[in-house]
Amino acid sequence: MKIIKVRNKTEALNIALNYLPRNEASICFTGGDFGFGILKKIEESKLDISYWSIFQTDERVDAEKKDNIQDTILLRLKNCKGFNKMNCYFLPCKSSGQDLRNLLENHTSLKTKTFDVTFLSLGEDGHLAGHFENSTEINNHFTYTEEAPKLPKKRVSYNLKKLLDSKLIIMACLGESKKKAYEELILGTNIHSEIIKHKGLVILRD
């Protein structure tokens, strides 16, 4: 684990950008201010993303289109050099039972079994991605909840176990509102505290 102190979100985003590979890699993006900020930085940087396989850590289910994480990913990356939607592997936006059951089948058919880089942002309540304390396991890789603390309430997500398979994890813990969650994470009392044992974890905190 490596902890990098930053002055603000802009500095955190610039550091995160430097961790992105310039060759073939699987990248898993999170949503929220930090995740969408990284996507904007990538768009502005003119990176060649033709070698990337693009994933999302979680998705908001049965939400308005403007709230879908994958639509923001597409909005930011579609103008990047080498963008190909066929390289994007998104989670379902609908809570159809068949969509959720298909998650494992779709995942096991992919060439990519582990992520090279995963971006995360610690939630105020200590959650990571869309894996909340009340989430239930769909299978070995995914969780689902209909009671997220904030709207939209329905979330499907890679579980922490799957995210911990990533070679490198860049996790933002920014803002006063996340200070308590960060302290609990480090002390080992957070539901996801096992992440601090990950050798490839980089924490960006202010």
Salt bridges, closest charged atoms under 4 A:
GLU11 OE1 - ARG7 NE 2.92
GLU24 OE2 - LYS111 NZ 3.50
GLU43 OE1 - ARG76 NH1 3.09
ASP62 OD2 - LYS154 NZ 2.95
ASP67 OD1 - LYS66 NZ 3.44
ASP71 OD2 - LYS65 NZ 3.40
ASP116 OD1 - LYS167 NZ 3.07
GLU124 OE2 - LYS150 NZ 3.94
ASP125 OD1 - HIS127 ND1 2.54
